[in-house]
Amino acid sequence: MESALRIGASSLCSMPKISHTHLHKDLKFYPKIGSGGGGNGVIRLYCSNQGKTPENAEDGPSSESSEKNVVSPVTETSSTGGAGVPLYPDKKFNTRIAVASAVAAVALFLSSRLDFGVSLKDLSAAALPYEEALLNGKPTVVEFYADWCEVCRELAPDVYKVEQKYRDKVNFVMLNVDNTKWEQELDEFGVEGIPHFAFLDKDGNEEGNVVGRLPKQYLLENVDALARGEASVPHARVVGQYSSAENRKVHQVVDPRSHGM
């Protein structure tokens, strides 16, 4: 039987030349006899420097062999473009992303808080005259406000949303505290701070009031109770941060139908 000694180029201990008379002292070779494609006996030598024994030599090379894989550094490129695109964006790119994210966050916050385009002037123009509201048989929300009132301006978007939802069932009235025409109403409803929201039933009787900066839910739930004809509102006496009515800039409005300006 013809025997041949084969040491594959891809074996775990790749060496350019191996001499049977001069082997590294740390390498151990284990023979394994198999059959070649032509029936000839073939002797294969398995080498190991990790203490592999002849019993497990036939399992093949160990993952802990002395061979070291060498990986050449590569430059990653975009799958859509041919030019090389760095794997990690540069500092300027990161800065632009951070600025864009910050601007988007601020815009989202402001749009949710301010609802651009809604102002006290808009609410006043759409409001029903006070005298008319008391005569049409619907419940009414009366807001005492002033153009200089910061809290009033802040809450305008919330008031607008509630008004749009219930305008067919509830009257919305705006009374400017700077207008001396409403002196009697200021005393009647005990207005000391603004915005002051008074909730009246269909007969014009006050069921409760809320004053100052409060969550939208307070206004919404009270108006909903009015729309459903409830005998009382869930938030009858609630006070938040408000502007003092003592800061009024009193002026007389000639038009008797003027309810806000």
Buried (B, 14 or more C-beta within 10 A) or exposed (E): EEEEEEBEEEBBBEEEEBEEEEEEEEEBBBEEEEEEEEEEEBEBBBBBBEEBEEEEBEEEBBEEBBEEEEEEEEEEEEEEEEEEEEEEEEEEEEEEEEEEEEEEEEEEEEEEEBBEEBBBEEBBEBBBBBEEBBEEEBBBBBBBBBBBBEBBBBBBBBBBBBBEBBEEBBBBBBBBBBBEBBEEBBEEBEBBBBBBBBBBBBEEEBBBBBBBBBEEEBBBBBBBBBBEEBEEBEBEEBBBEBBEBEEBEEEEBEEEEEBBB
